[in-house]
Amino acid sequence: QVQLVESGGGVVQTGGSLRLSCTASGTNLTLITMGWYRQPPGKERTFVALISRRGTTDYRNSLKGRFTISRDSAKNTVDLQMNNLKPEDTAVYYCKNLYSGEWGQGTQVTVSS
């Protein structure tokens, strides 16, 4: 059974950066379209970014230019580089296997003002 695990969350000040990673046991993430989503406190989970098996990327419009999704084939991870973070980016961030629908357990990102 594939298990997705996110890491890299934490507390950062406004304007700071974080890099999240999603790794999986039991599958090669380079063969799967993967996505990142986030859920702020008390709000719904929403789309952040995706990367297709061919490497095509897509982003939530409001996050373009600050967030970058990528793969690390050697580490078998899908990463989310987040720059110029704002308090409204505070959320639990989840990765998702867009083929199977499987979610990771999430990693908390808190941006302090």
C-alpha positions in Angstrom: 0.0 0.0 0.0 1.3 3.4 -1.0 1.8 5.8 1.9 2.4 9.5 1.3 4.3 11.4 3.9 4.8 15.2 3.9 7.6 17.0 5.7 9.2 20.4 5.9 6.4 22.4 7.6 7.1 24.7 10.5 6.8 28.3 11.8 8.3 31.1 9.7 8.0 34.9 9.7 6.3 36.9 7.0 8.5 37.0 4.0 10.3 33.8 4.8 10.5 30.6 2.8 9.8 26.9 3.4 10.3 23.8 1.3 7.8 21.0 1.7 8.5 17.5 0.5 6.2 14.6 -0.2 7.6 11.1 -0.4 6.1 7.7 -0.8 6.9 4.2 -0.1 5.9 1.6 -2.6 5.6 3.7 -5.7 7.6 5.9 -8.1 6.3 9.4 -7.8 7.8 10.3 -11.2 5.1 8.2 -12.8 2.2 9.9 -11.1 0.5 13.3 -11.4 0.9 14.7 -7.9 -0.7 17.7 -6.2 -0.4 19.9 -3.2 -3.4 21.2 -1.4 -3.8 23.3 1.8 -6.5 23.7 4.5 -6.4 26.9 6.5 -7.9 26.8 10.0 -11.7 26.5 9.8 -11.7 26.6 6.0 -12.0 24.1 3.2 -9.1 22.3 1.6 -8.1 24.0 -1.7 -5.8 23.3 -4.6 -2.3 24.7 -4.5 -0.3 23.2 -7.4 0.2 20.0 -9.4 2.9 18.4 -11.5 2.0 15.9 -14.2 3.9 12.8 -14.9 5.3 14.7 -17.9 6.5 17.5 -15.7 3.8 20.0 -16.7 2.9 22.2 -13.7 -0.2 24.2 -12.7 -0.9 26.6 -9.9 -3.6 28.3 -8.0 -3.6 31.7 -9.7 -3.1 33.6 -6.5 0.0 31.6 -5.7 1.8 31.9 -9.0 5.2 33.5 -8.7 5.6 32.6 -5.0 5.2 28.8 -5.0 7.0 26.3 -7.2 6.3 22.6 -7.5 9.0 20.2 -8.6 10.2 16.6 -8.5 13.4 15.1 -7.1 13.7 11.8 -8.9 16.7 10.7 -7.0 14.9 11.2 -3.7 11.5 10.1 -5.1 9.9 13.3 -3.7 7.5 16.0 -5.0 8.5 19.3 -3.4 6.8 22.6 -2.9 9.0 25.6 -2.6 7.2 28.5 -0.9 8.7 32.0 -1.0 7.6 35.3 0.4 5.2 33.6 2.8 2.3 35.6 4.2 0.1 35.0 7.2 -2.7 33.9 5.0 -0.5 31.0 3.8 -0.9 29.5 7.2 -2.5 26.0 6.7 -2.0 22.3 6.9 -0.5 21.3 3.6 -1.3 18.0 2.0 0.1 16.1 -1.0 -2.2 14.0 -3.1 -1.8 11.2 -5.6 -4.1 12.5 -8.3 -4.3 9.1 -9.9 -5.4 7.1 -6.8 -6.9 9.9 -4.7 -4.7 9.0 -1.8 -3.8 11.9 0.6 -0.9 12.3 2.9 -1.3 13.1 6.6 -0.4 16.8 6.1 2.2 19.1 7.5 1.5 22.4 9.4 2.8 25.7 8.0 2.4 28.7 10.2 3.4 32.2 9.0 3.7 34.7 11.8 3.2 38.4 11.2 
